[in-house]
């Protein structure tokens, strides 16, 4: 990972630049060995062809890789033999085979599985996944960690499929509504209003408003489409490459009513599950917290937990460190459960229950929201069509009254 820093060197001269490291703490340590005292140290991303070509490995593929590899290792095979067997089994999946071939080549050269996964150029791997395998390789718990990771990615993939399936119907309705409205405004409205304009009849305000929208869409629809595409592309680029923008947007989403609660439930549930897996696999608490923190997709929450994990390494409790931290207000039941687990030495069991609780809570809320979304969208479509129909009928009523 690349980190951008600003600070002073040993002579007091202001300096800035970048440093490559696995974590923020490691980056800070590297700077200290170079006699650089940094004021700010933030992760950034390299703009390179590799970075654009290297995509995140799908969750389903990660689950398959973890489960199959753990199964082969558990049967007594070496990692090299297991990777070769995976290559033969998936020979029709070219990109996946390329990934396996790259990993096998490095392992054959004497590199560790962690090093091979971290340096291969085919897929971007989740940081907490490769770091977990690094710890597992050192502690001799590779099979257990791979099995747990396979179950985790499988469960995450199941949730994503459920959400995507639930969003199909609203998406179809929304697309049809946009297409129907665009057709009415761009083609039907101008032909009808043209009749009234030929008679020099003054159009009602609502009709004139709809006609102005129709004229705008007819003359500038190409500009509008290009602008929308550019805005989406620029947003995605800024979100993926600019840490400050990513952090700002993630913080903004957490403040949105309902949505913010759903995001925090999902992120805290995933963190709780990963931390419980690490502890069950025999990873030390401080190291497990550090690894689980890397699972956060929301940068605002990730920053909060990274700060707290440093205090855990210094000997403090995670619950106390989070309560003293400023920024995002975490859910009270999460902090209380974590504190109870740390007091009773049952962190793994309690956090595993918390992750299940948040998953069930999110599932119920999503069902309710999607259930409300469908009638709301139908009402919206009805309102739009109603406005267009009213805009067309009002001049007819006016003309009829004038004739009478």
HUJO-V601545 format. One record per helix or strand of 2 or more residues. SS is the DSSP state (H for helix, E for strand). FROM is the first residue (numbers start at 1). TO is the last residue. If there is no record, write none. Layout:
# HUJO-V601545
SS/FROM/TO
SS/FROM/TO
This chain:
# HUJO-V601545
E/2/8
E/14/20
H/24/33
E/37/44
H/49/53
E/55/56
H/59/74
H/79/89
H/94/108
H/113/119
E/123/124
H/127/139
H/142/198
H/205/241
H/243/255
H/259/280
H/285/293
H/299/313
H/318/324
H/332/344
H/347/403
